[in-house]
Amino acid sequence: MIETAAYMSYGLLSLAALMCVLRMLKARTIANRIVALDLLLVIVVLFLAVATAQTGEHSYLNVLVVVALLGFIGTALVAAFIERRGT
């Protein structure tokens, strides 16, 4: 049962990631690209969470936390850059 749910989740998350990449390519402003990139990072974290639930391997949780923190810091830094730049 968990295997079926995991594979369905992988498929839906892959579709969401593809849509985020398309949004990044079509975005006109840097702010829209950053939002799409941040959403893509959330999808990567969700991939790791599904992999953790599927395999029961707890070492993925450490990677999950590190990726989420790096994404938050990166988004905050880019937001500060955009605010200083004025666009």
N, CA, C and O atoms as a DFTB+ gen file, in Angstrom:
348 C
 N C O
     1  1       0.827      -1.194       0.000
     2  2       0.000       0.000       0.000
     3  2       0.874       1.261       0.000
     4  3       0.617       2.198      -0.755
     5  1       1.907       1.278       0.851
     6  2       2.765       2.463       0.910
     7  2       3.570       2.616      -0.380
     8  3       3.895       3.731      -0.787
     9  1       3.887       1.491      -1.017
    10  2       4.632       1.551      -2.276
    11  2       3.793       2.227      -3.368
    12  3       4.299       3.068      -4.112
    13  1       2.537       1.863      -3.458
    14  2       1.656       2.454      -4.461
    15  2       1.493       3.950      -4.220
    16  3       1.548       4.745      -5.159
    17  1       1.295       4.327      -2.975
    18  2       1.147       5.746      -2.644
    19  2       2.438       6.505      -2.940
    20  3       2.397       7.643      -3.408
    21  1       3.574       5.883      -2.670
    22  2       4.857       6.538      -2.931
    23  2       5.060       6.750      -4.427
    24  3       5.491       7.825      -4.846
    25  1       4.754       5.737      -5.236
    26  2       4.928       5.885      -6.678
    27  2       3.969       6.911      -7.263
    28  3       4.333       7.650      -8.179
    29  1       2.760       6.962      -6.747
    30  2       1.817       7.986      -7.197
    31  2       2.323       9.378      -6.804
    32  3       2.207      10.327      -7.579
    33  1       2.876       9.489      -5.614
    34  2       3.427      10.768      -5.154
    35  2       4.606      11.194      -6.007
    36  3       4.735      12.369      -6.352
    37  1       5.474      10.240      -6.352
    38  2       6.610      10.565      -7.213
    39  2       6.139      11.097      -8.564
    40  3       6.702      12.054      -9.095
    41  1       5.112      10.475      -9.107
    42  2       4.593      10.926     -10.390
    43  2       3.999      12.321     -10.326
    44  3       4.269      13.153     -11.193
    45  1       3.201      12.579      -9.316
    46  2       2.582      13.900      -9.180
    47  2       3.618      14.979      -8.850
    48  3       3.520      16.107      -9.332
    49  1       4.598      14.631      -8.036
    50  2       5.647      15.600      -7.729
    51  2       6.515      15.885      -8.949
    52  3       6.986      17.008      -9.126
    53  1       6.729      14.883      -9.785
    54  2       7.479      15.101     -11.024
    55  2       6.725      16.041     -11.951
    56  3       7.327      16.913     -12.576
    57  1       5.430      15.871     -12.041
    58  2       4.610      16.768     -12.851
    59  2       4.664      18.196     -12.304
    60  3       4.770      19.154     -13.070
    61  1       4.590      18.332     -11.001
    62  2       4.671      19.663     -10.379
    63  2       6.041      20.289     -10.617
    64  3       6.139      21.493     -10.854
    65  1       7.103      19.480     -10.556
    66  2       8.447      20.004     -10.797
    67  2       8.592      20.472     -12.239
    68  3       9.210      21.505     -12.498
    69  1       8.033      19.729     -13.165
    70  2       8.075      20.131     -14.567
    71  2       7.351      21.454     -14.777
    72  3       7.827      22.315     -15.517
    73  1       6.210      21.615     -14.132
    74  2       5.471      22.868     -14.252
    75  2       6.240      24.034     -13.641
    76  3       6.169      25.155     -14.145
    77  1       6.971      23.781     -12.564
    78  2       7.789      24.840     -11.955
    79  2       8.931      25.258     -12.877
    80  3       9.240      26.444     -12.999
    81  1       9.549      24.277     -13.521
    82  2      10.638      24.592     -14.448
    83  2      10.103      25.410     -15.620
    84  3      10.743      26.371     -16.047
    85  1       8.952      25.040     -16.134
    86  2       8.345      25.822     -17.213
    87  2       8.033      27.238     -16.757
    88  3       8.220      28.191     -17.514
    89  1       7.563      27.380     -15.533
    90  2       7.274      28.718     -14.996
    91  2       8.549      29.541     -14.862
    92  3       8.549      30.743     -15.124
    93  1       9.633      28.890     -14.453
    94  2      10.907      29.616     -14.343
    95  2      11.376      30.097     -15.710
    96  3      11.911      31.199     -15.830
    97  1      11.180      29.292     -16.727
    98  2      11.632      29.665     -18.065
    99  2      10.778      30.771     -18.673
   100  3      11.281      31.582     -19.449
   101  1       9.487      30.813     -18.329
   102  2       8.587      31.804     -18.921
   103  2       8.457      33.079     -18.090
   104  3       7.881      34.057     -18.567
   105  1       8.968      33.095     -16.882
   106  2       8.804      34.262     -16.012
   107  2       9.570      35.455     -16.572
   108  3      10.669      35.313     -17.108
   109  1       8.973      36.615     -16.437
   110  2       9.608      37.824     -16.951
   111  2      10.440      38.545     -15.899
   112  3      11.444      39.177     -16.228
   113  1      10.036      38.458     -14.651
   114  2      10.773      39.171     -13.610
   115  2      11.572      38.180     -12.766
   116  3      11.262      36.990     -12.705
   117  1      12.583      38.696     -12.134
   118  2      13.419      37.850     -11.288
   119  2      12.655      37.365     -10.058
   120  3      12.916      36.273      -9.552
   121  1      11.715      38.171      -9.581
   122  2      10.923      37.763      -8.412
   123  2      10.080      36.533      -8.731
   124  3       9.974      35.623      -7.909
   125  1       9.479      36.500      -9.922
   126  2       8.693      35.333     -10.311
   127  2       9.571      34.096     -10.459
   128  3       9.155      32.991     -10.111
   129  1      10.768      34.278     -10.969
   130  2      11.689      33.146     -11.101
   131  2      12.099      32.608      -9.745
   132  3      12.228      31.398      -9.562
   133  1      12.303      33.505      -8.797
   134  2      12.696      33.086      -7.450
   135  2      11.561      32.339      -6.764
   136  3      11.799      31.354      -6.064
   137  1      10.339      32.795      -6.959
   138  2       9.189      32.095      -6.376
   139  2       9.083      30.689      -6.964
   140  3       8.840      29.731      -6.229
   141  1       9.261      30.553      -8.279
   142  2       9.203      29.240      -8.916
   143  2      10.354      28.352      -8.432
   144  3      10.168      27.154      -8.219
   145  1      11.525      28.932      -8.261
   146  2      12.669      28.161      -7.763
   147  2      12.457      27.723      -6.318
   148  3      12.839      26.616      -5.939
   149  1      11.858      28.578      -5.525
   150  2      11.564      28.216      -4.141
   151  2      10.529      27.088      -4.083
   152  3      10.645      26.180      -3.261
   153  1       9.537      27.147      -4.941
   154  2       8.553      26.080      -5.005
   155  2       9.193      24.772      -5.468
   156  3       8.825      23.698      -4.992
   157  1      10.144      24.859      -6.390
   158  2      10.859      23.665      -6.833
   159  2      11.659      23.063      -5.686
   160  3      11.766      21.842      -5.574
   161  1      12.209      23.899      -4.851
   162  2      12.933      23.406      -3.677
   163  2      11.988      22.708      -2.700
   164  3      12.351      21.693      -2.105
   165  1      10.797      23.238      -2.536
   166  2       9.793      22.585      -1.684
   167  2       9.438      21.210      -2.252
   168  3       9.250      20.253      -1.502
   169  1       9.348      21.120      -3.564
   170  2       9.051      19.838      -4.197
   171  2      10.183      18.843      -3.964
   172  3       9.929      17.658      -3.746
   173  1      11.423      19.311      -4.008
   174  2      12.564      18.430      -3.713
   175  2      12.491      17.922      -2.271
   176  3      12.756      16.750      -2.006
   177  1      12.135      18.799      -1.357
   178  2      11.987      18.392       0.046
   179  2      10.871      17.352       0.174
   180  3      10.997      16.399       0.943
   181  1       9.796      17.531      -0.567
   182  2       8.711      16.554      -0.530
   183  2       9.143      15.212      -1.124
   184  3       8.741      14.157      -0.633
   185  1       9.959      15.248      -2.177
   186  2      10.527      14.011      -2.717
   187  2      11.298      13.268      -1.632
   188  3      11.153      12.056      -1.473
   189  1      12.115      14.005      -0.892
   190  2      12.889      13.382       0.184
   191  2      11.988      12.841       1.287
   192  3      12.271      11.791       1.864
   193  1      10.907      13.554       1.578
   194  2       9.978      13.077       2.606
   195  2       9.281      11.793       2.165
   196  3       9.095      10.881       2.971
   197  1       8.897      11.717       0.900
   198  2       8.265      10.493       0.389
   199  2       9.266       9.344       0.391
   200  3       8.914       8.212       0.724
   201  1      10.509       9.628       0.023
   202  2      11.539       8.585       0.039
   203  2      11.785       8.080       1.457
   204  3      12.016       6.889       1.668
   205  1      11.734       8.982       2.416
   206  2      11.901       8.582       3.811
   207  2      10.753       7.684       4.258
   208  3      10.974       6.673       4.926
   209  1       9.533       8.050       3.892
   210  2       8.374       7.237       4.278
   211  2       8.395       5.882       3.577
   212  3       7.989       4.875       4.157
   213  1       8.859       5.856       2.350
   214  2       8.859       4.613       1.579
   215  2       9.905       3.629       2.080
   216  3       9.623       2.442       2.244
   217  1      11.120       4.130       2.324
   218  2      12.211       3.231       2.695
   219  2      12.356       3.034       4.191
   220  3      12.892       2.017       4.630
   221  1      11.893       3.978       4.974
   222  2      12.070       3.898       6.415
   223  2      13.475       4.289       6.857
   224  3      13.831       4.133       8.025
   225  1      14.263       4.794       5.928
   226  2      15.639       5.219       6.215
   227  2      15.615       6.624       6.813
   228  3      15.158       7.570       6.172
   229  1      16.102       6.752       8.024
   230  2      16.011       8.032       8.730
   231  2      17.117       9.011       8.360
   232  3      17.057      10.178       8.746
   233  1      18.116       8.564       7.626
   234  2      19.193       9.477       7.248
   235  2      18.716      10.519       6.241
   236  3      19.333      11.578       6.118
   237  1      17.627      10.241       5.517
   238  2      17.073      11.225       4.590
   239  2      16.532      12.441       5.331
   240  3      16.476      13.533       4.766
   241  1      16.141      12.268       6.569
   242  2      15.588      13.392       7.328
   243  2      16.633      14.477       7.563
   244  3      16.307      15.664       7.542
   245  1      17.874      14.086       7.785
   246  2      18.937      15.073       7.957
   247  2      19.131      15.877       6.673
   248  3      19.276      17.099       6.711
   249  1      19.132      15.188       5.552
   250  2      19.273      15.878       4.265
   251  2      18.086      16.792       4.028
   252  3      18.250      17.898       3.513
   253  1      16.905      16.352       4.394
   254  2      15.689      17.130       4.236
   255  2      15.783      18.456       4.987
   256  3      15.432      19.506       4.450
   257  1      16.249      18.404       6.209
   258  2      16.368      19.622       7.020
   259  2      17.411      20.566       6.430
   260  3      17.192      21.776       6.373
   261  1      18.541      20.022       5.991
   262  2      19.599      20.860       5.426
   263  2      19.126      21.536       4.138
   264  3      19.367      22.727       3.941
   265  1      18.463      20.795       3.273
   266  2      17.972      21.374       2.014
   267  2      16.936      22.459       2.299
   268  3      16.960      23.512       1.662
   269  1      16.046      22.224       3.227
   270  2      15.029      23.222       3.558
   271  2      15.659      24.492       4.136
   272  3      15.244      25.600       3.793
   273  1      16.644      24.340       4.996
   274  2      17.299      25.520       5.575
   275  2      18.087      26.301       4.532
   276  3      18.037      27.531       4.511
   277  1      18.806      25.604       3.676
   278  2      19.553      26.294       2.620
   279  2      18.609      27.017       1.666
   280  3      18.905      28.125       1.220
   281  1      17.495      26.404       1.358
   282  2      16.520      27.063       0.496
   283  2      15.936      28.313       1.126
   284  3      15.757      29.328       0.454
   285  1      15.639      28.240       2.413
   286  2      15.099      29.406       3.103
   287  2      16.126      30.539       3.132
   288  3      15.787      31.693       2.866
   289  1      17.351      30.218       3.448
   290  2      18.400      31.245       3.503
   291  2      18.624      31.854       2.126
   292  3      18.767      33.070       1.996
   293  1      18.656      31.009       1.100
   294  2      18.845      31.514      -0.259
   295  2      17.720      32.423      -0.701
   296  3      17.967      33.463      -1.311
   297  1      16.497      32.050      -0.405
   298  2      15.352      32.875      -0.785
   299  2      15.363      34.201      -0.029
   300  3      15.052      35.246      -0.601
   301  1      15.714      34.163       1.236
   302  2      15.783      35.404       2.017
   303  2      16.866      36.335       1.486
   304  3      16.669      37.549       1.434
   305  1      18.011      35.776       1.090
   306  2      19.083      36.607       0.542
   307  2      18.690      37.224      -0.793
   308  3      18.973      38.397      -1.037
   309  1      18.055      36.469      -1.639
   310  2      17.636      37.010      -2.936
   311  2      16.541      38.059      -2.740
   312  3      16.520      39.066      -3.448
   313  1      15.641      37.837      -1.798
   314  2      14.602      38.833      -1.520
   315  2      15.221      40.143      -1.031
   316  3      14.778      41.225      -1.416
   317  1      16.236      40.044      -0.188
   318  2      16.916      41.262       0.264
   319  2      17.622      41.958      -0.897
   320  3      17.636      43.187      -0.971
   321  1      18.204      41.177      -1.800
   322  2      18.866      41.762      -2.973
   323  2      17.854      42.480      -3.863
   324  3      18.116      43.582      -4.345
   325  1      16.705      41.857      -4.075
   326  2      15.676      42.465      -4.919
   327  2      15.149      43.741      -4.269
   328  3      14.894      44.731      -4.954
   329  1      14.989      43.714      -2.965
   330  2      14.482      44.904      -2.260
   331  2      15.478      46.061      -2.360
   332  3      15.074      47.206      -2.564
   333  1      16.771      45.773      -2.219
   334  2      17.785      46.815      -2.330
   335  2      17.875      47.346      -3.762
   336  3      18.102      48.535      -3.985
   337  1      17.695      46.455      -4.711
   338  2      17.810      46.820      -6.129
   339  2      16.631      47.677      -6.570
   340  3      16.789      48.564      -7.408
   341  1      15.454      47.420      -6.014
   342  2      14.307      48.261      -6.305
   343  2      13.427      47.759      -7.430
   344  3      12.585      48.514      -7.916
   345  1      13.582      46.511      -7.868
   346  2      12.704      46.001      -8.925
   347  2      12.030      44.741      -8.481
   348  3      11.249      44.160      -9.235
